[in-house]
Amino acid sequence: MLVSLMSFLIACTAVAAVPGQSTALIIRQSIRGGRRAGIATVLGNETGVFFWGCAAAFGLTALLSASQIAYDGMRVVGVCVLLWFGVQSFRSARRMKHDGVDGEHPEAVVDRGSSALRSYRAGVLTNLANPKAAIFAMSFLPQFVPAHAEKLPTMILLAGVWACYEIGYYSVYVWSVHRMSSFFSRRAVRRRMEQISGTVMLGLAARMVLENG
């Protein structure tokens, strides 16, 4: 069991290290709203991870995999979510041409949309609107269920371990942004980061549109 757990955590690290919309959103919210918003986004994202893990345990994600209509519907929602965040980033960058005070601490220049609650909701929505996350959970978790273990409770336990582990992993990103707060507090830097964030979000939306189910 210990060997299986260690293998599972190594696999979780590899999964989290792959850049995607969750990583982009966590960094974006950390820059915009500070450490509190960043942690809230992480918690929201991991709520989605745990949900899809439990859904996989109960076999619900298999229904999504079997239904092209349901999958495509979720993909449309996911694209809209990414487009929304991308547009919001570019709008924020445009406002920074005229607003803000250079040199302020980033948590003192918090965008109204970057509150902890909104950041949490953003994390949840981004994860739940990603059909790939659902299908991945269905194929990922069963690989680490020991042969002698009961599948349902073990997969739910693994989903919880997965979510908790990623909370720690992504919190390092939030901590890193916070440590560089003096750099990110500069208006020019924040504006450039919003532009980069917007470009990444739109690029991820385009990739989701173009990829096959």
C-alpha angles and dihedrals in degrees: 000000000000091000090050091050093050090049089049093052091048089052090048089054091052091049094048092047092062107095114239144139093295092055092045092050094047092052091044094051092044091056094044100041106019131235096323093055091044094053090046089054091050091051091049092050092049091049085061092046091053091046093053090045091055091044089054090049091055092044095246095126088058087067090054091049091050095048114070091186092055091045093050090046091055090046091055090051090048092051091050091051092051092045090051093053091044093052091045090054092052091046090051091049090051093051090052089067087074108016137059134049118260114237097028119137108261093238088057092056095050114161111234088239091057099071117134093254094049091046090052091050090048090054093049094045095048092052098041092047091057110091091189089064090057095048092044093053089052092054098034107051101049090060090069100046107112115237093244096047128095107255103220101051092037093053091048089050091049090049089055092047090048093052094045092047092051091049087062093042097050092041086070088063090051091047091049092052090047091051088055092048094124089057096044092045090072110103094222091052093046090049092050091048091052089053091049091046091050092050092049092049093049090046091053090049090052091049091051090052094049100042119092121241 
